[in-house]
Amino acid sequence: MDLLYALTSPEGQQGGGITAFLPFILIMVVIYFLMIRPQSKRQKDKKQMIENLKKGDRIITIGGIHGNIAGFKNNGKVVILKIDKNMNITVNKSAVAGLAGNVTEEDTQLDAQA
């Protein structure tokens, strides 16, 4: 009976500590590599693409407007987009989804963080 009591008493229990948190740590590592890291890489690539825009590039805006860059305004923060022979519009650089050949449907949706 004393042996059974010794096995079930709190002094006989071990284990706890960091091993109790190991599943949570593993879940956070998986979330980082499957969700956070790819998203930050995508944001970094898009930022670099927007910074490297130049006159004559064919782009698509988040709203789905296709056109060529005719120039820039406000220290490069606003893009003048040539849609047709006599039609130019101005859009913010942040509204550019990407270059015409590289845009996916996911890119044309508004970013909640932008």
N, CA, C and O atoms as a GROMACS GRO file, in nm:
protein
  456
    1MET      N    1   0.082  -0.119   0.000
    1MET     CA    2   0.000   0.000   0.000
    1MET      C    3   0.086   0.125   0.000
    1MET      O    4   0.054   0.224  -0.066
    2ASP      N    5   0.197   0.120   0.074
    2ASP     CA    6   0.286   0.235   0.078
    2ASP      C    7   0.348   0.262  -0.060
    2ASP      O    8   0.372   0.376  -0.097
    3LEU      N    9   0.371   0.155  -0.134
    3LEU     CA   10   0.428   0.170  -0.268
    3LEU      C   11   0.328   0.240  -0.360
    3LEU      O   12   0.366   0.328  -0.438
    4LEU      N   13   0.201   0.201  -0.354
    4LEU     CA   14   0.098   0.264  -0.434
    4LEU      C   15   0.080   0.412  -0.398
    4LEU      O   16   0.063   0.496  -0.485
    5TYR      N   17   0.086   0.441  -0.271
    5TYR     CA   18   0.074   0.579  -0.225
    5TYR      C   19   0.194   0.662  -0.271
    5TYR      O   20   0.178   0.779  -0.308
    6ALA      N   21   0.311   0.605  -0.270
    6ALA     CA   22   0.432   0.676  -0.311
    6ALA      C   23   0.428   0.707  -0.461
    6ALA      O   24   0.476   0.812  -0.504
    7LEU      N   25   0.371   0.616  -0.541
    7LEU     CA   26   0.364   0.638  -0.685
    7LEU      C   27   0.262   0.746  -0.722
    7LEU      O   28   0.279   0.815  -0.823
    8THR      N   29   0.158   0.761  -0.642
    8THR     CA   30   0.055   0.860  -0.675
    8THR      C   31   0.073   0.992  -0.602
    8THR      O   32  -0.004   1.085  -0.628
    9SER      N   33   0.170   1.004  -0.516
    9SER     CA   34   0.187   1.129  -0.442
    9SER      C   35   0.255   1.235  -0.530
    9SER      O   36   0.324   1.201  -0.626
   10PRO      N   37   0.233   1.362  -0.497
   10PRO     CA   38   0.293   1.470  -0.576
   10PRO      C   39   0.446   1.467  -0.576
   10PRO      O   40   0.508   1.510  -0.674
   11GLU      N   41   0.508   1.417  -0.470
   11GLU     CA   42   0.654   1.413  -0.466
   11GLU      C   43   0.708   1.314  -0.569
   11GLU      O   44   0.820   1.330  -0.617
   12GLY      N   45   0.632   1.215  -0.603
   12GLY     CA   46   0.676   1.114  -0.698
   12GLY      C   47   0.658   1.158  -0.842
   12GLY      O   48   0.711   1.095  -0.934
   13GLN      N   49   0.585   1.265  -0.864
   13GLN     CA   50   0.561   1.310  -1.001
   13GLN      C   51   0.680   1.391  -1.051
   13GLN      O   52   0.739   1.470  -0.978
   14GLN      N   53   0.713   1.367  -1.177
   14GLN     CA   54   0.817   1.445  -1.243
   14GLN      C   55   0.771   1.470  -1.384
   14GLN      O   56   0.667   1.417  -1.425
   15GLY      N   57   0.842   1.546  -1.459
   15GLY     CA   58   0.799   1.573  -1.593
   15GLY      C   59   0.754   1.718  -1.603
   15GLY      O   60   0.856   1.779  -1.572
   16GLY      N   61   0.680   1.787  -1.622
   16GLY     CA   62   0.652   1.929  -1.620
   16GLY      C   63   0.766   2.009  -1.683
   16GLY      O   64   0.833   1.963  -1.775
   17GLY      N   65   0.784   2.125  -1.633
   17GLY     CA   66   0.891   2.211  -1.682
   17GLY      C   67   0.877   2.244  -1.829
   17GLY      O   68   0.768   2.273  -1.878
   18ILE      N   69   0.988   2.238  -1.898
   18ILE     CA   70   0.989   2.277  -2.040
   18ILE      C   71   0.921   2.173  -2.128
   18ILE      O   72   0.872   2.206  -2.236
   19THR      N   73   0.918   2.049  -2.084
   19THR     CA   74   0.855   1.946  -2.168
   19THR      C   75   0.704   1.968  -2.180
   19THR      O   76   0.643   1.923  -2.277
   20ALA      N   77   0.645   2.036  -2.084
   20ALA     CA   78   0.502   2.066  -2.093
   20ALA      C   79   0.475   2.170  -2.202
   20ALA      O   80   0.368   2.172  -2.262
   21PHE      N   81   0.572   2.257  -2.227
   21PHE     CA   82   0.557   2.362  -2.328
   21PHE      C   83   0.609   2.321  -2.466
   21PHE      O   84   0.593   2.396  -2.562
   22LEU      N   85   0.670   2.206  -2.476
   22LEU     CA   86   0.728   2.162  -2.603
   22LEU      C   87   0.628   2.157  -2.718
   22LEU      O   88   0.662   2.202  -2.827
   23PRO      N   89   0.506   2.105  -2.701
   23PRO     CA   90   0.410   2.107  -2.813
   23PRO      C   91   0.376   2.249  -2.859
   23PRO      O   92   0.362   2.272  -2.979
   24PHE      N   93   0.362   2.343  -2.767
   24PHE     CA   94   0.332   2.481  -2.804
   24PHE      C   95   0.448   2.545  -2.879
   24PHE      O   96   0.428   2.619  -2.975
   25ILE      N   97   0.569   2.515  -2.836
   25ILE     CA   98   0.687   2.567  -2.904
   25ILE      C   99   0.695   2.512  -3.046
   25ILE      O  100   0.725   2.585  -3.140
   26LEU      N  101   0.669   2.383  -3.061
   26LEU     CA  102   0.672   2.322  -3.195
   26LEU      C  103   0.564   2.381  -3.286
   26LEU      O  104   0.588   2.402  -3.404
   27ILE      N  105   0.446   2.407  -3.233
   27ILE     CA  106   0.337   2.467  -3.311
   27ILE      C  107   0.378   2.607  -3.357
   27ILE      O  108   0.353   2.643  -3.472
   28MET      N  109   0.440   2.685  -3.270
   28MET     CA  110   0.482   2.820  -3.307
   28MET      C  111   0.590   2.816  -3.416
   28MET      O  112   0.590   2.900  -3.506
   29VAL      N  113   0.682   2.719  -3.408
   29VAL     CA  114   0.786   2.705  -3.511
   29VAL      C  115   0.722   2.671  -3.646
   29VAL      O  116   0.762   2.726  -3.748
   30VAL      N  117   0.626   2.581  -3.646
   30VAL     CA  118   0.558   2.542  -3.770
   30VAL      C  119   0.481   2.661  -3.827
   30VAL      O  120   0.485   2.684  -3.948
   31ILE      N  121   0.412   2.737  -3.743
   31ILE     CA  122   0.338   2.855  -3.789
   31ILE      C  123   0.434   2.957  -3.849
   31ILE      O  124   0.403   3.018  -3.951
   32TYR      N  125   0.550   2.975  -3.789
   32TYR     CA  126   0.647   3.070  -3.840
   32TYR      C  127   0.692   3.030  -3.981
   32TYR      O  128   0.692   3.113  -4.072
   33PHE      N  129   0.730   2.903  -4.000
   33PHE     CA  130   0.784   2.861  -4.129
   33PHE      C  131   0.677   2.845  -4.237
   33PHE      O  132   0.708   2.856  -4.355
   34LEU      N  133   0.552   2.819  -4.199
   34LEU     CA  134   0.448   2.801  -4.299
   34LEU      C  135   0.368   2.927  -4.330
   34LEU      O  136   0.309   2.937  -4.437
   35MET      N  137   0.364   3.023  -4.238
   35MET     CA  138   0.279   3.140  -4.258
   35MET      C  139   0.356   3.272  -4.251
   35MET      O  140   0.350   3.352  -4.345
   36ILE      N  141   0.425   3.297  -4.145
   36ILE     CA  142   0.485   3.428  -4.122
   36ILE      C  143   0.603   3.454  -4.216
   36ILE      O  144   0.611   3.560  -4.277
   37ARG      N  145   0.692   3.360  -4.228
   37ARG     CA  146   0.812   3.378  -4.311
   37ARG      C  147   0.778   3.399  -4.459
   37ARG      O  148   0.831   3.493  -4.520
   38PRO      N  149   0.691   3.316  -4.520
   38PRO     CA  150   0.657   3.341  -4.661
   38PRO      C  151   0.587   3.476  -4.683
   38PRO      O  152   0.611   3.542  -4.783
   39GLN      N  153   0.502   3.516  -4.589
   39GLN     CA  154   0.431   3.643  -4.603
   39GLN      C  155   0.529   3.761  -4.597
   39GLN      O  156   0.517   3.855  -4.675
   40SER      N  157   0.624   3.756  -4.506
   40SER     CA  158   0.720   3.866  -4.496
   40SER      C  159   0.811   3.869  -4.620
   40SER      O  160   0.851   3.977  -4.664
   41LYS      N  161   0.843   3.753  -4.675
   41LYS     CA  162   0.923   3.748  -4.798
   41LYS      C  163   0.845   3.808  -4.915
   41LYS      O  164   0.901   3.882  -4.995
   42ARG      N  165   0.716   3.777  -4.923
   42ARG     CA  166   0.630   3.832  -5.029
   42ARG      C  167   0.622   3.986  -5.017
   42ARG      O  168   0.629   4.056  -5.117
   43GLN      N  169   0.606   4.035  -4.895
   43GLN     CA  170   0.599   4.180  -4.873
   43GLN      C  171   0.730   4.248  -4.911
   43GLN      O  172   0.729   4.356  -4.970
   44LYS      N  173   0.842   4.185  -4.878
   44LYS     CA  174   0.972   4.240  -4.911
   44LYS      C  175   0.992   4.245  -5.063
   44LYS      O  176   1.042   4.344  -5.116
   45ASP      N  177   0.953   4.139  -5.133
   45ASP     CA  178   0.964   4.135  -5.279
   45ASP      C  179   0.877   4.242  -5.344
   45ASP      O  180   0.919   4.307  -5.440
   46LYS      N  181   0.754   4.261  -5.292
   46LYS     CA  182   0.664   4.361  -5.349
   46LYS      C  183   0.718   4.502  -5.326
   46LYS      O  184   0.711   4.587  -5.414
   47LYS      N  185   0.772   4.527  -5.208
   47LYS     CA  186   0.829   4.658  -5.178
   47LYS      C  187   0.946   4.688  -5.272
   47LYS      O  188   0.958   4.799  -5.322
   48GLN      N  189   1.030   4.589  -5.296
   48GLN     CA  190   1.143   4.606  -5.386
   48GLN      C  191   1.094   4.632  -5.529
   48GLN      O  192   1.150   4.716  -5.599
   49MET      N  193   0.991   4.560  -5.573
   49MET     CA  194   0.936   4.578  -5.706
   49MET      C  195   0.880   4.720  -5.722
   49MET      O  196   0.902   4.783  -5.825
   50ILE      N  197   0.809   4.770  -5.621
   50ILE     CA  198   0.751   4.904  -5.627
   50ILE      C  199   0.861   5.010  -5.630
   50ILE      O  200   0.848   5.110  -5.701
   51GLU      N  201   0.968   4.989  -5.555
   51GLU     CA  202   1.079   5.085  -5.556
   51GLU      C  203   1.151   5.087  -5.690
   51GLU      O  204   1.207   5.190  -5.728
   52ASN      N  205   1.151   4.975  -5.762
   52ASN     CA  206   1.224   4.965  -5.888
   52ASN      C  207   1.139   4.997  -6.012
   52ASN      O  208   1.184   4.975  -6.124
   53LEU      N  209   1.017   5.048  -5.993
   53LEU     CA  210   0.934   5.084  -6.108
   53LEU      C  211   1.000   5.197  -6.185
   53LEU      O  212   1.061   5.287  -6.127
   54LYS      N  213   0.987   5.192  -6.317
   54LYS     CA  214   1.044   5.297  -6.401
   54LYS      C  215   0.948   5.331  -6.514
   54LYS      O  216   0.853   5.257  -6.542
   55LYS      N  217   0.972   5.443  -6.577
   55LYS     CA  218   0.888   5.490  -6.687
   55LYS      C  219   0.887   5.384  -6.798
   55LYS      O  220   0.991   5.332  -6.837
   56GLY      N  221   0.766   5.355  -6.848
   56GLY     CA  222   0.750   5.258  -6.955
   56GLY      C  223   0.711   5.119  -6.909
   56GLY      O  224   0.671   5.037  -6.992
   57ASP      N  225   0.720   5.090  -6.779
   57ASP     CA  226   0.680   4.958  -6.727
   57ASP      C  227   0.530   4.939  -6.743
   57ASP      O  228   0.453   5.033  -6.720
   58ARG      N  229   0.487   4.821  -6.781
   58ARG     CA  230   0.346   4.787  -6.791
   58ARG      C  231   0.305   4.725  -6.658
   58ARG      O  232   0.360   4.624  -6.615
   59ILE      N  233   0.207   4.789  -6.592
   59ILE     CA  234   0.166   4.746  -6.459
   59ILE      C  235   0.016   4.722  -6.452
   59ILE      O  236  -0.060   4.759  -6.541
   60ILE      N  237  -0.024   4.658  -6.342
   60ILE     CA  238  -0.164   4.638  -6.308
   60ILE      C  239  -0.184   4.692  -6.167
   60ILE      O  240  -0.105   4.664  -6.077
   61THR      N  241  -0.290   4.771  -6.148
   61THR     CA  242  -0.318   4.823  -6.014
   61THR      C  243  -0.400   4.722  -5.936
   61THR      O  244  -0.447   4.621  -5.990
   62ILE      N  245  -0.416   4.749  -5.807
   62ILE     CA  246  -0.497   4.662  -5.722
   62ILE      C  247  -0.641   4.656  -5.772
   62ILE      O  248  -0.708   4.554  -5.758
   63GLY      N  249  -0.688   4.767  -5.830
   63GLY     CA  250  -0.824   4.772  -5.884
   63GLY      C  251  -0.840   4.702  -6.019
   63GLY      O  252  -0.951   4.692  -6.070
   64GLY      N  253  -0.729   4.655  -6.076
   64GLY     CA  254  -0.736   4.582  -6.202
   64GLY      C  255  -0.715   4.667  -6.326
   64GLY      O  256  -0.742   4.622  -6.437
   65ILE      N  257  -0.668   4.790  -6.309
   65ILE     CA  258  -0.644   4.878  -6.423
   65ILE      C  259  -0.506   4.849  -6.481
   65ILE      O  260  -0.406   4.846  -6.409
   66HIS      N  261  -0.503   4.826  -6.613
   66HIS     CA  262  -0.378   4.798  -6.684
   66HIS      C  263  -0.330   4.926  -6.750
   66HIS      O  264  -0.411   5.003  -6.802
   67GLY      N  265  -0.200   4.948  -6.750
   67GLY     CA  266  -0.147   5.066  -6.817
   67GLY      C  267   0.004   5.070  -6.811
   67GLY      O  268   0.068   4.987  -6.747
   68ASN      N  269   0.060   5.169  -6.880
   68ASN     CA  270   0.204   5.192  -6.881
   68ASN      C  271   0.236   5.313  -6.794
   68ASN      O  272   0.158   5.409  -6.789
   69ILE      N  273   0.348   5.310  -6.728
   69ILE     CA  274   0.389   5.422  -6.645
   69ILE      C  275   0.438   5.534  -6.736
   69ILE      O  276   0.531   5.515  -6.814
   70ALA      N  277   0.374   5.652  -6.725
   70ALA     CA  278   0.413   5.767  -6.804
   70ALA      C  279   0.505   5.860  -6.726
   70ALA      O  280   0.576   5.941  -6.786
   71GLY      N  281   0.504   5.850  -6.595
   71GLY     CA  282   0.590   5.935  -6.513
   71GLY      C  283   0.554   5.923  -6.366
   71GLY      O  284   0.473   5.840  -6.326
   72PHE      N  285   0.618   6.008  -6.285
   72PHE     CA  286   0.598   6.006  -6.140
   72PHE      C  287   0.576   6.148  -6.091
   72PHE      O  288   0.621   6.244  -6.153
   73LYS      N  289   0.506   6.161  -5.977
   73LYS     CA  290   0.481   6.290  -5.911
   73LYS      C  291   0.514   6.275  -5.763
   73LYS      O  292   0.531   6.164  -5.712
   74ASN      N  293   0.520   6.389  -5.696
   74ASN     CA  294   0.539   6.394  -5.550
   74ASN      C  295   0.655   6.307  -5.503
   74ASN      O  296   0.639   6.217  -5.420
   75ASN      N  297   0.771   6.335  -5.558
   75ASN     CA  298   0.893   6.261  -5.520
   75ASN      C  299   0.881   6.111  -5.540
   75ASN      O  300   0.936   6.033  -5.463
   76GLY      N  301   0.809   6.072  -5.641
   76GLY     CA  302   0.798   5.929  -5.674
   76GLY      C  303   0.692   5.854  -5.598
   76GLY      O  304   0.687   5.731  -5.608
   77LYS      N  305   0.607   5.922  -5.522
   77LYS     CA  306   0.503   5.853  -5.446
   77LYS      C  307   0.376   5.830  -5.525
   77LYS      O  308   0.294   5.745  -5.489
   78VAL      N  309   0.358   5.906  -5.635
   78VAL     CA  310   0.239   5.896  -5.719
   78VAL      C  311   0.284   5.858  -5.860
   78VAL      O  312   0.382   5.913  -5.911
   79VAL      N  313   0.211   5.764  -5.921
   79VAL     CA  314   0.243   5.717  -6.055
   79VAL      C  315   0.141   5.774  -6.153
   79VAL      O  316   0.021   5.770  -6.128
   80ILE      N  317   0.191   5.827  -6.264
   80ILE     CA  318   0.102   5.869  -6.373
   80ILE      C  319   0.092   5.750  -6.467
   80ILE      O  320   0.192   5.708  -6.527
   81LEU      N  321  -0.028   5.698  -6.480
   81LEU     CA  322  -0.051   5.575  -6.556
   81LEU      C  323  -0.120   5.608  -6.687
   81LEU      O  324  -0.228   5.667  -6.688
   82LYS      N  325  -0.058   5.570  -6.799
   82LYS     CA  326  -0.115   5.594  -6.931
   82LYS      C  327  -0.197   5.471  -6.968
   82LYS      O  328  -0.144   5.361  -6.986
   83ILE      N  329  -0.329   5.491  -6.979
   83ILE     CA  330  -0.420   5.382  -7.008
   83ILE      C  331  -0.446   5.370  -7.158
   83ILE      O  332  -0.450   5.261  -7.214
   84ASP      N  333  -0.463   5.485  -7.222
   84ASP     CA  334  -0.492   5.492  -7.365
   84ASP      C  335  -0.414   5.610  -7.423
   84ASP      O  336  -0.340   5.677  -7.351
   85LYS      N  337  -0.431   5.636  -7.551
   85LYS     CA  338  -0.356   5.745  -7.614
   85LYS      C  339  -0.374   5.878  -7.543
   85LYS      O  340  -0.276   5.947  -7.516
   86ASN      N  341  -0.496   5.913  -7.512
   86ASN     CA  342  -0.524   6.044  -7.453
   86ASN      C  343  -0.576   6.033  -7.310
   86ASN      O  344  -0.641   6.127  -7.263
   87MET      N  345  -0.552   5.925  -7.242
   87MET     CA  346  -0.606   5.909  -7.107
   87MET      C  347  -0.495   5.870  -7.010
   87MET      O  348  -0.435   5.762  -7.021
   88ASN      N  349  -0.470   5.958  -6.916
   88ASN     CA  350  -0.374   5.933  -6.808
   88ASN      C  351  -0.448   5.943  -6.676
   88ASN      O  352  -0.537   6.027  -6.659
   89ILE      N  353  -0.411   5.859  -6.582
   89ILE     CA  354  -0.465   5.870  -6.446
   89ILE      C  355  -0.347   5.870  -6.350
   89ILE      O  356  -0.237   5.826  -6.384
   90THR      N  357  -0.371   5.919  -6.230
   90THR     CA  358  -0.267   5.915  -6.127
   90THR      C  359  -0.313   5.821  -6.016
   90THR      O  360  -0.428   5.825  -5.973
   91VAL      N  361  -0.222   5.738  -5.973
   91VAL     CA  362  -0.250   5.644  -5.864
   91VAL      C  363  -0.131   5.644  -5.770
   91VAL      O  364  -0.018   5.674  -5.810
   92ASN      N  365  -0.155   5.611  -5.647
   92ASN     CA  366  -0.046   5.596  -5.550
   92ASN      C  367   0.037   5.474  -5.586
   92ASN      O  368  -0.013   5.376  -5.642
   93LYS      N  369   0.164   5.480  -5.553
   93LYS     CA  370   0.251   5.365  -5.577
   93LYS      C  371   0.204   5.242  -5.500
   93LYS      O  372   0.223   5.129  -5.544
   94SER      N  373   0.144   5.265  -5.385
   94SER     CA  374   0.096   5.153  -5.304
   94SER      C  375  -0.020   5.080  -5.369
   94SER      O  376  -0.053   4.969  -5.329
   95ALA      N  377  -0.084   5.142  -5.470
   95ALA     CA  378  -0.196   5.079  -5.540
   95ALA      C  379  -0.151   4.990  -5.654
   95ALA      O  380  -0.234   4.930  -5.722
   96VAL      N  381  -0.021   4.981  -5.677
   96VAL     CA  382   0.032   4.896  -5.785
   96VAL      C  383   0.039   4.753  -5.735
   96VAL      O  384   0.103   4.724  -5.634
   97ALA      N  385  -0.029   4.662  -5.808
   97ALA     CA  386  -0.027   4.521  -5.770
   97ALA      C  387   0.100   4.454  -5.818
   97ALA      O  388   0.154   4.366  -5.751
   98GLY      N  389   0.148   4.496  -5.935
   98GLY     CA  390   0.271   4.437  -5.987
   98GLY      C  391   0.287   4.461  -6.135
   98GLY      O  392   0.204   4.527  -6.198
   99LEU      N  393   0.393   4.407  -6.189
   99LEU     CA  394   0.417   4.415  -6.332
   99LEU      C  395   0.317   4.327  -6.404
   99LEU      O  396   0.273   4.226  -6.349
  100ALA      N  397   0.280   4.362  -6.526
  100ALA     CA  398   0.170   4.298  -6.597
  100ALA      C  399   0.186   4.147  -6.610
  100ALA      O  400   0.086   4.076  -6.602
  101GLY      N  401   0.304   4.096  -6.631
  101GLY     CA  402   0.321   3.951  -6.650
  101GLY      C  403   0.331   3.872  -6.522
  101GLY      O  404   0.324   3.749  -6.526
  102ASN      N  405   0.347   3.938  -6.409
  102ASN     CA  406   0.376   3.867  -6.284
  102ASN      C  407   0.266   3.877  -6.179
  102ASN      O  408   0.290   3.839  -6.065
  103VAL      N  409   0.148   3.927  -6.213
  103VAL     CA  410   0.044   3.951  -6.114
  103VAL      C  411  -0.049   3.831  -6.103
  103VAL      O  412  -0.094   3.776  -6.203
  104THR      N  413  -0.077   3.790  -5.979
  104THR     CA  414  -0.175   3.685  -5.953
  104THR      C  415  -0.301   3.750  -5.897
  104THR      O  416  -0.301   3.868  -5.864
  105GLU      N  417  -0.408   3.673  -5.886
  105GLU     CA  418  -0.533   3.727  -5.832
  105GLU      C  419  -0.516   3.769  -5.687
  105GLU      O  420  -0.580   3.863  -5.641
  106GLU      N  421  -0.431   3.700  -5.614
  106GLU     CA  422  -0.405   3.734  -5.474
  106GLU      C  423  -0.342   3.873  -5.462
  106GLU      O  424  -0.367   3.944  -5.364
  107ASP      N  425  -0.261   3.912  -5.562
  107ASP     CA  426  -0.195   4.043  -5.559
  107ASP      C  427  -0.293   4.157  -5.581
  107ASP      O  428  -0.268   4.269  -5.534
  108THR      N  429  -0.403   4.133  -5.652
  108THR     CA  430  -0.497   4.240  -5.683
  108THR      C  431  -0.596   4.265  -5.570
  108THR      O  432  -0.678   4.356  -5.582
  109GLN      N  433  -0.590   4.189  -5.463
  109GLN     CA  434  -0.679   4.214  -5.350
  109GLN      C  435  -0.610   4.308  -5.254
  109GLN      O  436  -0.488   4.305  -5.240
  110LEU      N  437  -0.688   4.392  -5.188
  110LEU     CA  438  -0.633   4.492  -5.097
  110LEU      C  439  -0.559   4.425  -4.982
  110LEU      O  440  -0.605   4.326  -4.926
  111ASP      N  441  -0.444   4.481  -4.947
  111ASP     CA  442  -0.370   4.433  -4.831
  111ASP      C  443  -0.427   4.499  -4.708
  111ASP      O  444  -0.447   4.620  -4.707
  112ALA      N  445  -0.454   4.422  -4.605
  112ALA     CA  446  -0.507   4.477  -4.482
  112ALA      C  447  -0.398   4.552  -4.405
  112ALA      O  448  -0.428   4.638  -4.323
  113GLN      N  449  -0.272   4.520  -4.430
  113GLN     CA  450  -0.163   4.582  -4.357
  113GLN      C  451  -0.107   4.704  -4.426
  113GLN      O  452  -0.031   4.779  -4.366
  114ALA      N  453  -0.143   4.727  -4.552
  114ALA     CA  454  -0.083   4.838  -4.626
  114ALA      C  455  -0.143   4.972  -4.590
  114ALA      O  456  -0.103   5.074  -4.644
   0.00000   0.00000   0.00000
